[in-house]
Amino acid sequence: MCRGRRPKMTTSIVLKIMGLAILEPVIDQNLYFLGAKLTSAGFATALLNTLPAITFLLALILRMEKVRLRSLHSQAKIAGTVLTVAGAVLMMLYHGPAMQFPWTKGQHDATAAVGAVAPRDWLKGTMMLIGSCMVWSCFFILQSSTLRSYPAELSVTALICGMGSLMSAAVALVAERANTQAWVIGFDNRLLTVVYAGIVCSGVAYYLQGVVSRQRGPVFVTAFNPLCMIITAVMGSIILKEEITLGRPVLPHLGQE
């Protein structure tokens, strides 16, 4: 699919692809997974609603986006940015009543599980998720810039995944060198998680994001990110039996350790 329009590979493009591999498969995914582990899936996706706003601001600073205050298109972007940030803040600060669904009746809700998390760990997880948002925004910006000079989405995706796998393996060897059990993967949910994360979250996602980003820009891609919160909340409620509230997930009591 990339034949005939794939330009010559240069040192600049190689460095950009290496930067993409470091940003997304290595730094971002590790920060997100650790942050979600220390908090919850619902809280993680709620915080990621700030991604469109961060990406818009970065694109504006780097002059990849232009704002004309009299333009309806620019006004819509500004309004969308404010709404995403306001929505994310509301989700994290407001705790409304729990929503009951037929599939959660009689099931153990997530209140006790989340309440067992120490406030120190929750704060650490929140900081990791904020860092993940920043890194992911940088990835979208750099990906859009790379595809402008090297318009071959499949090739770029393959190179990112290949380089990212090598870098992630090196990081894992250092971080888990004393924990041999972490490398054991059986035919269970761990194998499904690894395969799904590699094929869908990395391979398919990078390619589709690259296609749309090259045509419409990084801000347009991240504008659909809030849908992740809705999908994750519904799937988390059905599969993980997590409690859904009109607002943020239940936080641990600050007096507990």
N, C-alpha and C positions, 0 to 999 in steps of 0.2 A: 504493500500500500504506500510505502514511503519512497519507492523507486521512482526516479525521474525528477524528484523535487528535493532530494536530500543533498544539501550542499557539502562542501569539503569540511572535514573535521579539523578544527583549529585548536590551538592551545587554550584560547579564551573559552571556547565552548566546552572543552574537557574540564576546565576549572569550574565552570558554572555547573556542570552536571555533578561534579564531585561535591560542590556546595549543596546542591539539591539532595544528594544522597545523605550528607551529614545532617541536614536540617530535618528532613521528614522521616525516613525509616529509622534513623539512629536517635536523634535528640527528641523529636516531637513524640514519636510513638512511645518511647520509654517514659517520658514525662507524663504523658496522658495515662498510660496504663498504671503507673505508680500512683498518680493523683486519684484516678478512679478507684483504685484499690483502697486507698486511705480515706476516701469519702464515700461516694456511691455513684452508680451509673447515671441516675437522674440528675444529681448535683453537677456532675462533670459536663453533661450535655447542656445544662442550663447556663453554666459559665461560658461554654463555647459559643453561646449566642452573641458574645461580644466580638467574635471573629470578623463579621462583615464590617463593623465599625473600625477595628484596628487595621484591616486591610485597606479600607477606604482612606484612612488618614495616612498610611504609609505610601499609598499610590499618589495621594495628593502632594505629599512632601517630595516624592521622587518625580513629580510632574508626569506621571502616567495617567492621571485623571485631571480634568479641567472642570472648574466650578464657575458657572456664571449665575450669579444670584437672581438675575431676571429670567433665567431659563427655567421652564417647568421641569425639564429633565434633571437639572442640577438641584432644584428644590426638592424633588422626589428623593434623590440620593441623600440629601442632608436630613430630610424627615425620616427616612428609613434608618439612617445611622443613629439618630437620636432615639427612635423607637426601639431598636434592638438593644441598645445600652440600657434604656429604661426598663425594658422587659426583663433583661438579665438581672438587673439590680433588684427588681420586684420579686423575681423568682427566688433570689437568694435571701432576701430580708423578710418577706411576708410568708407567714405560715398559716394557711387557712385550714378548714376542716378536711378530713380524709374523705376520699371518694370511694364508695363501695361498688364493686362489680360482682357479677354472679360467680366468676372464676376465683375470686379472692375470699369468698365466704368460708369461714371455718379454717382458713389457712393462717399460718404464723406470719404476721406482717413484719415489715422491715424496721419497725420502731426500736425493738430491742437490739437488733443487730447493729443498727447505726448508732444507738445510744451507747453501745459497748466500745465504740471507738473513742480513744482519748482525745481531748481537745487539742493537745499538742500535735497529734498525728493528723487531725482534721485540718489544722492550720497549715501544716507541712504539705498536705495533699492539695489544698487550695492554691498555695504558692506554685506548686508544680503544674497545676492546671493553667494558671495565668501564664507561666512560662511557655507552656505548650501552645497557647493561643498566639503568643508573640512569634514563636518559631514557625508555626503553621502559616501565619500571615506572610512572613518573610519567604516561605517556600512558594506561595502563590505568586508573589511579586517576582521572584527570581525565575520561576517556571515560565511566566509570561514573557519575560525578557529573553530567556534562552530560546523559546520557540519562535520568537521574531527573527532571530539570526539563524536558527536551525529548525525549520518547520517540518519536523519528522517526529510526530508524537509517539509512534510505536518504538522507534529507535531510542528516543530519549527515555521512555518508560523502561525499556529493557536495560539500558545502561544504569538508570537510577536504581532499579531493583538489584542488578548485579553488584554494583559498587556498595549499595546499602547493605546487602547480605554479608559481604566481606567485612565491612566496618562494624556491623552489628555483632558478627561472630567474634571479632577482636575485643569489642567492649564486653561481651558476655564472658569470654575467657578470663578477663581480668576481674570482672565483678563476681563471677560464680566459680572461681578457680577452686575454692575449697568445698563447694557444694555440688557433689557429683549427682545427687538426686535431681537437681534442677534440669539436667540434660536427659533424663529418662522420660520418654514419651511413649505411652501405650496406645492401644486402640480405644480411646475414650474421648472425653470432652477436650482434653488438652491437645490431642492431635487435631480435632476438628477446629479448635481455636487457632492453632498455628496455620493450618491450611487455609482457613477462611481469611485470616488476617493477611496472609501472603498473597493469595490470589485476588480476593475481592477488594480488601481495604488498601492494598498497595497497587498491584498490577492493573486491575480494571479501573480503580478510582483515579490513579495517576493519568491513565490514558484519556478517560472521559473528561477529566478536569483540564487536561492539556488542550484537547480539541476545542472545548468551549472557551477556555482562557485565551487561546490564540485568536479566536474570532470575536469575542465580546469583552475580553479583559478580565483580570482577576477579581475585581469587585463584583461583577455579575455572577461569577461562580460562587463566591462566598455568600451572596444574598440568599441562597437556598439553604444555607446551613441550619437556620432555626427549625427546619423540618426534622432534623435529626432528633431534636428534643421530643417532638411529638411521637415519632416512631419508636424511640428508645423508651419513653414512658409507657407506651402501650405494650411493647414487647417485654419490658421489664416486669410489668404487672402480670402478664399472662404466663411468662416462662419462669421468672425468678420470684414471683409472688411479692414484688415490692409494693409498698404502699404509695399511692398517688394522692397528693394533697393539692389543694388550690393555693399553690405557692411553693416555697422551697421544700426539700426533703427535711425530715426531722433531724435536727442537729443534736449532738451530745450536750449534756448539761455541763456548763463551764466549771462547776464545782467538782466534777469527777475527774479522776486521773486513771 
